[in-house]
Amino acid sequence: MRKLIAGNWKMNGLASSLEEIETLKGLTGGAACDIVVCPPFTLIEKAAQQARGSHIAIGAQDCHTKTSGAFTSDISAAMLCEAGARFVILGHSERRAVYHETNMIVARKATAAQEAGLASIICVGETRAERDEGIALDVVRRQLRGSLPIAAASANTAIAYEPVWAIGTGLVPTIDQIDEVHRSLRQILEQELGQEGRLVRILYGGSVKSSNASSIFDVPDVNGALVGGASLKASDFAEIISAAA
């Protein structure tokens, strides 16, 4: 299965940051995986222009459930698609925790994304307390079942397992823990989507860097990565991409 490596810039980046995309193009020309860069909304159109004709796709970090309406400050999937986005990250732990997004909301956003022609990267993950309680698998299974849209398929959906306690902390689950969760997510995907569930890519996210990427990618059901801080610099991101070859 061809790996997917996605970079989530979060609320980072000004116009000058687009130089990183130009650099990334040069560093990853022969990459044997799919590459996505998800900058802030303000940079999507310019980033898409910068990446045009290359192997790099541009994604967004969220979208609304509706196509239009009186939703001040929000942005629809159709708008993102028109700006040049091809992917959208949905249900990230920061959206779930800070903005109280439920599984149902994430599923509705994923449906809206699919209808507009965007592929969704749907995030799931447990907190430190949930991990310590021994309910990590229950949490991610529930999130996945509740967040999958009805029309989910390998062409329009990827799943990202991001243990909340590992995001931006430098902490990383053991290889066995990553393997356990990814195998469990694969089982749910096969139960929900049948044969198609075997083809949906499951990414790992949470303090991914060049020093640990290779060992993480060696886990059978890890089909890529959702990278945060390490995606802001093309040189750092390119090393992770190289590890996925």
Secondary structure, 3 states (H helix, E strand, C coil): CCCEEEEECCCCCCHHHHHHHHHHHHHCCCCCCEEEEECCHHHHHHHHHHHCCCCEEEEECCCCCCCCCCCCCCCCHHHHHHHCCCEEEECCHHHHHHCCCCHHHHHHHHHHHHHHCCEEEEEECCCHHHHHHCCHHHHHHHHHHHHCCCCCCCCCEEEEECCHHHCCCCCCCCHHHHHHHHHHHHHHHHHHHHHHHHCCEEEEECCCCHHHHHHHHCCCCCCEEEECHHHCCHHHHHHHHHHCC
